[in-house]
Amino acid sequence: MMRALSLWQPWASAMARTMCPVKGFETRHWVPREPLPICDVVIHAATRWSGDQLAVCGLHPFRLFMPIAPTIFTRVKDGPEALGLPAGVALCVVDFVKVWRTAEVVGIAKYSQDGNAEAWAEELAMGNYSPGRFAWEANNLRVLSRPVPLRGRQGLWVLSPEEESRVRSALEVADAARR
């Protein structure tokens, strides 16, 4: 049984690393009910699109990795597809291995001596690390061979058998191509 989590763009593409090399955490205001790790979670790019999301696409670090850069002529009504961002599709599969309080992740980033200060700054710029929130650590990223159309839902949701079959097929093709 595969679960899915819908993310708004551009965060979904950042998680799938189709546009950005850094997004190892997904921030939420809630923790999952399921025990960790939660394996084989499909990352779904939601269809929701707003002016705020469009504005984020023009900010660092997103603007550096956009398939199509936003301009003053980019309109919200054109949707995320106008910027080369897919919507209403599954993009990748991850395993959520740990849930951190956002303050812990911010502390690690602030005091890290691992030489990755820029990477940590970009990670923090890609989530809502406000106090009282949670950062879900994602590992084992597997990008699908092609986006798989799915209707999103809120929360952590279970794919239907037919949806799971389509996602697993795209995973198998991607795995074969990597070998």
RODO-805336 format. One line per field, with one value per residue (C-alpha): residue number from 1; residue in three letters; y, z, x. Coordinates in steps of 0.02 Angstrom, whole numbers. Each point is the difference from the previous one (the first is absolute). Example, Ala and Ser with C-alpha at 12.3 -4.5 7.8 and 13.67 -1.06 7.14 Angstrom:
// residues 2
n: c(1; 2)
res: c(ALA; SER)
y: c(-225; 172)
z: c(390; -33)
x: c(615; 69)
//
This chain:
// residues 179
n: c(1; 2; 3; 4; 5; 6; 7; 8; 9; 10; 11; 12; 13; 14; 15; 16; 17; 18; 19; 20; 21; 22; 23; 24; 25; 26; 27; 28; 29; 30; 31; 32; 33; 34; 35; 36; 37; 38; 39; 40; 41; 42; 43; 44; 45; 46; 47; 48; 49; 50; 51; 52; 53; 54; 55; 56; 57; 58; 59; 60; 61; 62; 63; 64; 65; 66; 67; 68; 69; 70; 71; 72; 73; 74; 75; 76; 77; 78; 79; 80; 81; 82; 83; 84; 85; 86; 87; 88; 89; 90; 91; 92; 93; 94; 95; 96; 97; 98; 99; 100; 101; 102; 103; 104; 105; 106; 107; 108; 109; 110; 111; 112; 113; 114; 115; 116; 117; 118; 119; 120; 121; 122; 123; 124; 125; 126; 127; 128; 129; 130; 131; 132; 133; 134; 135; 136; 137; 138; 139; 140; 141; 142; 143; 144; 145; 146; 147; 148; 149; 150; 151; 152; 153; 154; 155; 156; 157; 158; 159; 160; 161; 162; 163; 164; 165; 166; 167; 168; 169; 170; 171; 172; 173; 174; 175; 176; 177; 178; 179)
res: c(MET; MET; ARG; ALA; LEU; SER; LEU; TRP; GLN; PRO; TRP; ALA; SER; ALA; MET; ALA; ARG; THR; MET; CYS; PRO; VAL; LYS; GLY; PHE; GLU; THR; ARG; HIS; TRP; VAL; PRO; ARG; GLU; PRO; LEU; PRO; ILE; CYS; ASP; VAL; VAL; ILE; HIS; ALA; ALA; THR; ARG; TRP; SER; GLY; ASP; GLN; LEU; ALA; VAL; CYS; GLY; LEU; HIS; PRO; PHE; ARG; LEU; PHE; MET; PRO; ILE; ALA; PRO; THR; ILE; PHE; THR; ARG; VAL; LYS; ASP; GLY; PRO; GLU; ALA; LEU; GLY; LEU; PRO; ALA; GLY; VAL; ALA; LEU; CYS; VAL; VAL; ASP; PHE; VAL; LYS; VAL; TRP; ARG; THR; ALA; GLU; VAL; VAL; GLY; ILE; ALA; LYS; TYR; SER; GLN; ASP; GLY; ASN; ALA; GLU; ALA; TRP; ALA; GLU; GLU; LEU; ALA; MET; GLY; ASN; TYR; SER; PRO; GLY; ARG; PHE; ALA; TRP; GLU; ALA; ASN; ASN; LEU; ARG; VAL; LEU; SER; ARG; PRO; VAL; PRO; LEU; ARG; GLY; ARG; GLN; GLY; LEU; TRP; VAL; LEU; SER; PRO; GLU; GLU; GLU; SER; ARG; VAL; ARG; SER; ALA; LEU; GLU; VAL; ALA; ASP; ALA; ALA; ARG; ARG)
y: c(0; 165; 165; 173; 178; 148; 148; 166; 57; 46; -106; -163; 20; 50; -160; -102; 89; 30; 183; 14; -104; 35; -41; -140; 52; 34; 117; -24; 61; -181; -164; -161; -124; -146; -63; 46; -37; 22; -76; 23; 166; 76; 186; 75; 173; 82; 103; 144; 156; 177; 165; -42; -159; 94; 129; -137; -63; 165; -12; -80; -146; -44; 125; -82; -165; 45; -88; 165; 158; 106; 174; 152; -72; -168; -10; -102; -59; -86; -124; -82; -81; 172; -15; -180; -69; -149; -3; -138; -135; -115; 48; -113; -120; 27; -80; 112; -61; 125; 146; 145; 155; 143; 85; -152; 12; 187; -31; -132; 117; 147; -92; -124; -7; -122; 129; -2; 169; 47; -165; 21; 179; -62; -141; 123; 116; -142; -32; 82; -19; 107; -53; -141; -85; -164; -49; -170; -68; -82; -133; -126; 117; -90; 114; -75; -30; 113; 101; -107; 90; -13; 94; 70; 2; 82; -87; -164; -103; -175; -30; -107; -167; 72; 157; -103; -111; 152; 73; -167; -19; 171; -48; -163; 92; 127; -138; -92; 160; 29; -173)
z: c(0; -57; 83; -78; 56; -105; -6; -84; -137; -3; 157; -83; -141; 126; 98; -160; -40; -176; 24; 152; 80; 180; 92; 123; 118; -20; 132; 71; 149; 47; 28; -86; 98; -78; 82; -87; -119; -124; -159; -181; 21; -167; -16; -93; -81; 48; -123; 124; -68; 68; -17; 156; -81; -160; 103; 88; -170; -24; 167; 42; -8; -108; -138; -31; -45; -85; -167; -63; 97; 55; -76; 28; -138; 87; 55; 144; -109; -116; 139; 50; -171; -71; 98; -50; 166; -12; 99; 47; -18; 101; -22; 113; 146; 165; 170; 150; 130; 142; 57; 79; 86; -117; 138; 2; -187; 12; 143; -99; -150; 107; 90; -135; -29; -146; -133; -72; 62; -172; -19; 174; -42; -158; 95; 127; -140; -73; 150; 137; 151; 115; 184; 42; -171; -52; -131; -79; -54; -172; -60; -141; -137; -156; -142; -111; -184; -43; 101; 43; 4; 170; 90; 160; 175; 164; 130; -25; -112; -73; -187; -80; -71; -177; 48; 88; -153; -111; 121; 23; -190; -16; 141; -87; -163; 95; 94; -163; -80; 148; -13)
x: c(0; 76; -38; 13; 27; -55; 118; -32; 117; 143; 32; -56; 126; 134; -33; 9; 163; -63; 39; 113; 137; -51; -161; 23; -140; -186; -70; -174; -100; -40; 90; -51; -105; 92; 160; 162; 75; -142; 68; -55; -90; -49; 33; -146; 4; -165; -102; -20; 86; 1; 89; 101; 65; 42; 95; 100; 58; 92; 92; 166; 31; -151; 37; 169; -80; -164; -28; -72; 38; -148; -10; -110; -110; -28; -182; -70; -145; 125; 37; 164; 15; 45; 162; 31; -65; -119; -162; -121; 133; 112; 183; 102; 0; 93; 15; -36; 123; -10; -106; 94; -64; 42; 100; 116; 33; 29; 122; 94; 10; 57; 138; 52; 185; -12; 43; -175; -61; -67; -93; -77; -53; -85; -86; -69; -58; -104; -111; -100; 113; -108; -5; -119; 12; 78; 129; -22; 169; -8; 123; 11; -63; -62; -55; -135; 39; -147; -126; -152; -169; -84; -135; 75; -69; 45; 105; 90; -115; -5; 8; -134; 62; -12; 97; 132; 19; 32; 127; 91; 8; 84; 119; 48; 38; 106; 93; 35; 68; 117; 78)
//
